């Protein structure tokens, strides 16, 4: 049977606190963070609203990163005709608040479908899985995306410095160039300090120190509904999602970067493989990929055993966005929790899989799971 864990966290204030902001609960489960809806923080300028408005920062194929230095989930996006605002937001896990880090740029040139607005900052875009945080540079990197307002694909690399909150366009970069395509995916490799990127045509390694993009291997027919995540223990870059695809790429320094189709080899992973842009994050405690595609359950993917299992914690966030979750589901190792931003009219959520201080390894007893 699928594991169902008692609802230990509940909703509202955390146990033993007055306002729910002082302590992240120690027990496993979902925790809804009061007062963290995006909607009240959205700008009102009429010129930037597009067809859908600020909700599209979340629900229009947009992503986020874990700022592990400050324990913040940074999210950014909009794009195409949905939303023209390019402001950046943060879910601050220390203060349990949503913060608008930057103000939207003037969009006087948006009808030109520009790479940058008139103030030099990037135009709004569908970010897909093209956002990655590099701790040493303390910066979020953005690769490609579907620009406002025409939807044309960017082939640029942008850097957002999280200390100065300043943007810089890194094109021209050294080495290769990105392909013109939607559905770009990326993830940071903690072993090498590199960012690995798929533009669906090719697979790359990006060096944020030297601004060098190196083409590693040509890719097969990769769909644009996938999200990417690195398993650093096995040195693999994985891409999975609708319509039933799962690709594994070796990223070890001395590997041949072989691309393997795992879609027919894994067991119990159907929910991940048939979800648009699933939320994926690596859990170093369990040494597994953890995925969220909506509801109370998370899906744990053991890349060694080639199988998935589910764990259920009542009181979860409900349905995922139709366009998926991507990088808005991230793990924060200092806190031992996952953070999720799912809907602009919904509070953000935390998820703890292990009790505080608990060693979570393959030999430790866990709730029974369904494969």
VEXVEX-816048 format. One record per residue (C-alpha): x, y, z negated; residue in one letter; residue number from 0. Coordinates in steps of 0.2 Angstrom, whole numbers, padded with zeros to 4 digits. Each point is the difference from the previous one (the first is absolute). Example, Ala and Ser with C-alpha at 12.3 -4.5 7.8 and 13.67 -1.06 7.14 Angstrom:
X	Y	Z	r	k
0062	-0022	-0039	A	0 $
0006	0017	0003	S	1 $
This chain:
X	Y	Z	r	k
0000	0000	0000	X	0 $
0005	0018	0002	X	1 $
0007	0007	-0016	X	2 $
-0012	0013	-0008	X	3 $
0009	0009	-0014	X	4 $
-0011	0009	-0014	X	5 $
-0003	0018	0003	X	6 $
0013	0006	-0013	X	7 $
0002	0018	0006	X	8 $
-0017	0006	0003	X	9 $
-0004	0017	0007	X	10 $
0002	0017	-0008	X	11 $
0012	0004	-0014	X	12 $
0014	-0012	-0003	X	13 $
0000	-0010	-0017	X	14 $
0007	0010	-0014	X	15 $
-0001	0017	0009	X	16 $
-0011	0015	-0001	X	17 $
0000	0005	0019	X	18 $
0007	-0016	0009	X	19 $
0015	0009	0005	X	20 $
0013	-0004	-0013	X	21 $
0003	-0019	0002	X	22 $
-0001	-0012	0015	X	23 $
-0009	-0015	-0008	X	24 $
0011	-0015	-0003	X	25 $
-0013	-0014	0004	X	26 $
-0001	-0006	0018	X	27 $
-0014	0007	0011	X	28 $
-0007	0015	0009	X	29 $
0000	0017	-0008	X	30 $
-0010	0014	0008	X	31 $
0009	0017	-0003	X	32 $
-0013	0013	-0005	X	33 $
0000	0016	0009	X	34 $
0011	-0005	0015	X	35 $
-0012	0002	0015	X	36 $
0008	0009	0014	X	37 $
-0015	0010	0006	X	38 $
0001	0014	-0013	X	39 $
0018	0003	0005	X	40 $
-0003	0002	0019	X	41 $
0002	0017	0008	X	42 $
-0015	0009	0007	X	43 $
0007	0009	0015	X	44 $
-0012	-0003	0015	X	45 $
0013	-0001	0013	X	46 $
0008	-0016	-0006	X	47 $
-0015	-0010	-0003	X	48 $
-0001	-0009	0017	X	49 $
-0014	-0013	0002	X	50 $
0001	-0008	-0017	X	51 $
0009	0011	-0012	X	52 $
0011	-0003	-0015	X	53 $
-0007	-0018	-0002	X	54 $
0011	-0005	0015	X	55 $
0016	0003	-0011	X	56 $
-0005	-0017	-0006	X	57 $
-0011	-0009	0012	X	58 $
0007	0004	0017	X	59 $
0014	-0013	0001	X	60 $
0010	0009	-0013	X	61 $
0013	-0006	-0012	X	62 $
0011	0005	-0015	X	63 $
0016	-0004	-0009	X	64 $
0005	-0004	-0018	X	65 $
0011	0015	-0007	X	66 $
0008	-0011	-0013	X	67 $
0011	0014	-0007	X	68 $
-0015	0009	-0006	X	69 $
-0013	-0014	0000	X	70 $
-0011	0008	0013	X	71 $
-0010	-0008	0014	X	72 $
0003	0013	0014	X	73 $
-0013	-0001	0015	X	74 $
-0001	0010	0016	X	75 $
-0009	0000	0016	X	76 $
-0015	0005	0010	X	77 $
0002	0001	0019	X	78 $
-0008	-0001	0017	X	79 $
-0016	0009	-0001	X	80 $
-0004	-0006	-0017	X	81 $
0009	0013	-0011	X	82 $
0013	0013	0004	X	83 $
0006	0004	-0018	X	84 $
0018	-0005	-0003	X	85 $
0001	0002	-0019	X	86 $
0008	-0013	-0010	X	87 $
-0008	-0008	-0016	X	88 $
0006	-0010	-0015	X	89 $
-0008	-0011	-0013	X	90 $
0010	0004	-0015	X	91 $
0000	-0016	-0011	X	92 $
0008	0009	-0015	X	93 $
-0013	0014	-0001	X	94 $
-0014	-0011	0008	X	95 $
-0004	0014	0012	X	96 $
-0001	0004	0019	X	97 $
0011	0014	0005	X	98 $
0000	0009	0017	X	99 $
0019	0002	0002	X	100 $
-0001	0012	0016	X	101 $
-0012	0011	0008	X	102 $
-0006	-0003	0017	X	103 $
0009	0009	0014	X	104 $
-0009	0012	0012	X	105 $
-0007	-0010	0015	X	106 $
0000	0014	0013	X	107 $
0009	-0011	0012	X	108 $
-0010	-0017	-0003	X	109 $
-0008	0000	0017	X	110 $
0017	-0002	0007	X	111 $
0002	-0017	-0009	X	112 $
0016	0006	-0007	X	113 $
0014	-0010	-0009	X	114 $
0001	0014	-0013	X	115 $
-0012	0014	-0004	X	116 $
0006	0018	0001	X	117 $
0008	0001	-0017	X	118 $
0012	-0015	0006	X	119 $
-0008	-0013	-0011	X	120 $
-0007	-0016	0008	X	121 $
-0017	0000	0007	X	122 $
-0013	-0012	-0008	X	123 $
0000	-0018	0006	X	124 $
-0006	-0017	-0002	X	125 $
0015	-0007	-0010	X	126 $
-0004	-0018	0001	X	127 $
0014	-0010	-0009	X	128 $
0013	0013	0006	X	129 $
0004	0007	-0018	X	130 $
0014	-0006	-0010	X	131 $
0009	0007	-0016	X	132 $
0019	0000	-0002	X	133 $
0005	0002	-0018	X	134 $
0018	0005	0003	X	135 $
-0006	0014	0011	X	136 $
-0015	0003	-0011	X	137 $
-0010	0003	0016	X	138 $
-0015	-0007	0010	X	139 $
0003	-0004	0018	X	140 $
-0013	0000	0013	X	141 $
0001	-0010	0016	X	142 $
-0011	0004	0015	X	143 $
-0019	0002	-0002	X	144 $
-0015	0006	0010	X	145 $
0000	0019	0000	X	146 $
-0013	0013	-0002	X	147 $
-0010	0004	0010	X	148 $
0001	-0011	0015	X	149 $
0006	-0016	-0007	X	150 $
0016	-0001	0010	X	151 $
0014	-0010	-0008	X	152 $
0015	0008	-0009	X	153 $
0017	-0007	0003	X	154 $
0008	0010	-0014	X	155 $
0007	-0003	-0017	X	156 $
-0004	0012	-0014	X	157 $
0008	0002	-0017	X	158 $
-0010	0007	-0015	X	159 $
0012	0004	-0014	X	160 $
-0009	-0004	-0016	X	161 $
0011	0012	-0011	X	162 $
-0003	0016	0011	X	163 $
-0016	-0006	0009	X	164 $
0008	0006	0016	X	165 $
-0003	-0009	0017	X	166 $
0014	-0002	0013	X	167 $
-0002	-0008	0018	X	168 $
0014	-0012	0002	X	169 $
-0001	-0002	0019	X	170 $
0011	-0001	0009	X	171 $
0007	-0014	-0010	X	172 $
0015	-0011	0003	X	173 $
-0003	-0016	0010	X	174 $
-0016	-0007	0006	X	175 $
-0017	0008	0002	X	176 $
-0017	-0005	-0005	X	177 $
-0013	-0007	0012	X	178 $
-0016	0009	0004	X	179 $
-0013	-0011	-0009	X	180 $
-0012	0000	-0014	X	181 $
0001	-0011	-0015	X	182 $
0018	0003	-0006	X	183 $
0006	-0009	-0016	X	184 $
0015	0002	-0011	X	185 $
0007	-0004	-0017	X	186 $
0015	0004	-0011	X	187 $
0013	-0013	-0003	X	188 $
0007	0002	-0018	X	189 $
0014	-0012	0004	X	190 $
0008	0011	0014	X	191 $
-0008	0017	-0002	X	192 $
-0007	-0001	0018	X	193 $
-0017	0002	0006	X	194 $
-0007	-0013	0012	X	195 $
-0012	0005	0013	X	196 $
-0011	-0008	0013	X	197 $
-0007	0010	0014	X	198 $
-0009	-0016	0007	X	199 $
0012	0000	0015	X	200 $
0016	-0001	-0010	X	201 $
0007	-0003	-0017	X	202 $
0012	0013	-0007	X	203 $
0011	0003	-0015	X	204 $
0001	0018	-0005	X	205 $
0014	0007	-0011	X	206 $
-0006	0016	-0009	X	207 $
0018	0005	-0005	X	208 $
0005	0002	0018	X	209 $
-0017	0002	0009	X	210 $
0004	-0015	0011	X	211 $
-0013	-0011	0008	X	212 $
0006	-0016	0006	X	213 $
-0010	-0012	0011	X	214 $
0002	-0018	-0006	X	215 $
-0012	-0011	0010	X	216 $
-0015	0001	0012	X	217 $
-0016	-0005	-0007	X	218 $
-0014	-0011	0006	X	219 $
-0018	0005	0002	X	220 $
-0002	0009	-0017	X	221 $
-0017	0007	-0004	X	222 $
-0002	0018	-0007	X	223 $
-0012	-0005	-0014	X	224 $
0015	-0008	-0010	X	225 $
0009	0007	-0015	X	226 $
0018	-0004	-0004	X	227 $
0009	-0005	-0017	X	228 $
0018	-0006	-0004	X	229 $
0003	-0015	-0011	X	230 $
0018	0005	-0006	X	231 $
0003	-0017	-0008	X	232 $
-0002	-0009	0016	X	233 $
0006	0014	0011	X	234 $
-0015	0000	0011	X	235 $
-0011	0014	0008	X	236 $
-0018	-0006	0001	X	237 $
-0014	0007	0010	X	238 $
-0018	-0006	-0002	X	239 $
-0018	0004	0003	X	240 $
-0014	-0001	0012	X	241 $
-0002	-0009	0012	X	242 $
0008	-0014	-0009	X	243 $
0018	0004	0002	X	244 $
0015	-0003	-0011	X	245 $
0018	0004	0006	X	246 $
0016	-0004	-0010	X	247 $
0016	0009	0005	X	248 $
0017	-0003	-0008	X	249 $
0009	0015	-0007	X	250 $
0015	-0007	-0008	X	251 $
0016	0010	0005	X	252 $
0007	-0015	0009	X	253 $
-0016	-0007	0007	X	254 $
-0006	-0001	0018	X	255 $
-0016	0009	-0004	X	256 $
-0010	-0014	0006	X	257 $
-0018	0003	0002	X	258 $
-0012	-0015	-0005	X	259 $
-0018	-0002	0001	X	260 $
-0006	-0006	-0017	X	261 $
-0019	0002	0004	X	262 $
-0003	-0019	0002	X	263 $
0012	-0005	-0013	X	264 $
-0006	0008	-0016	X	265 $
-0015	-0006	-0011	X	266 $
-0013	0009	-0008	X	267 $
0005	0017	0007	X	268 $
-0016	0003	0012	X	269 $
-0006	0015	-0010	X	270 $
0017	0009	0003	X	271 $
0001	-0005	0018	X	272 $
-0017	0006	0005	X	273 $
0000	0017	-0009	X	274 $
0004	0016	0008	X	275 $
0016	0008	-0007	X	276 $
-0001	-0010	-0016	X	277 $
0008	0008	-0016	X	278 $
0017	-0009	-0003	X	279 $
0013	0002	-0013	X	280 $
0014	-0011	-0007	X	281 $
-0001	-0005	-0018	X	282 $
0018	-0003	-0006	X	283 $
-0006	-0008	-0016	X	284 $
-0010	-0014	0009	X	285 $
0011	0001	0015	X	286 $
-0015	0000	0011	X	287 $
-0009	0011	0012	X	288 $
-0016	0007	-0007	X	289 $
-0014	0005	0011	X	290 $
-0016	0009	-0002	X	291 $
-0014	0000	0013	X	292 $
-0014	0006	-0011	X	293 $
-0010	-0006	-0015	X	294 $
0006	-0007	-0017	X	295 $
0012	-0012	0007	X	296 $
0018	0001	0005	X	297 $
0009	-0012	0011	X	298 $
0017	-0007	-0004	X	299 $
0011	-0006	0014	X	300 $
0014	-0011	-0005	X	301 $
0012	0001	0015	X	302 $
0010	-0016	-0006	X	303 $
-0015	-0011	-0002	X	304 $
-0008	0008	0016	X	305 $
-0017	0002	-0009	X	306 $
-0012	0012	-0008	X	307 $
-0010	0000	-0016	X	308 $
-0013	0012	-0007	X	309 $
-0002	0007	-0017	X	310 $
-0015	0010	-0005	X	311 $
-0002	0014	-0013	X	312 $
-0017	0007	-0002	X	313 $
-0004	0018	0002	X	314 $
0010	0003	0015	X	315 $
-0001	0014	0013	X	316 $
-0013	-0008	0012	X	317 $
0001	0000	0019	X	318 $
0016	0005	0009	X	319 $
-0001	0013	0013	X	320 $
-0005	-0006	0017	X	321 $
0017	0005	0007	X	322 $
0009	-0008	-0014	X	323 $
0011	0005	-0015	X	324 $
0018	-0002	0006	X	325 $
0013	0010	-0011	X	326 $
-0013	0007	-0012	X	327 $
0002	-0016	-0010	X	328 $
0017	0000	-0008	X	329 $
0010	-0008	-0014	X	330 $
0009	0011	-0014	X	331 $
0013	-0011	-0008	X	332 $
0003	0012	-0015	X	333 $
-0018	-0001	-0005	X	334 $
-0003	-0018	0006	X	335 $
-0016	0005	0009	X	336 $
-0007	0002	0017	X	337 $
-0009	0016	0005	X	338 $
-0014	0002	0013	X	339 $
-0008	0015	0008	X	340 $
-0015	-0007	0010	X	341 $
-0014	0013	0002	X	342 $
0000	0019	-0001	X	343 $
-0016	0000	-0011	X	344 $
0007	-0014	-0011	X	345 $
0012	0000	-0014	X	346 $
0017	-0008	0003	X	347 $
0004	-0017	-0008	X	348 $
0014	-0008	-0009	X	349 $
0002	-0019	0000	X	350 $
0011	-0010	-0012	X	351 $
0003	-0018	0004	X	352 $
0011	-0004	-0016	X	353 $
-0001	0005	-0018	X	354 $
0013	0013	-0005	X	355 $
0016	-0009	-0004	X	356 $
-0006	-0016	0008	X	357 $
0013	-0010	0010	X	358 $
-0009	-0005	0016	X	359 $
0009	-0013	0009	X	360 $
-0005	-0016	0009	X	361 $
0002	-0010	-0016	X	362 $
-0011	0010	-0011	X	363 $
-0018	-0004	-0002	X	364 $
-0012	0010	0010	X	365 $
-0019	0000	0003	X	366 $
-0005	-0014	0012	X	367 $
-0001	0006	0018	X	368 $
-0009	-0005	0016	X	369 $
0011	-0004	0014	X	370 $
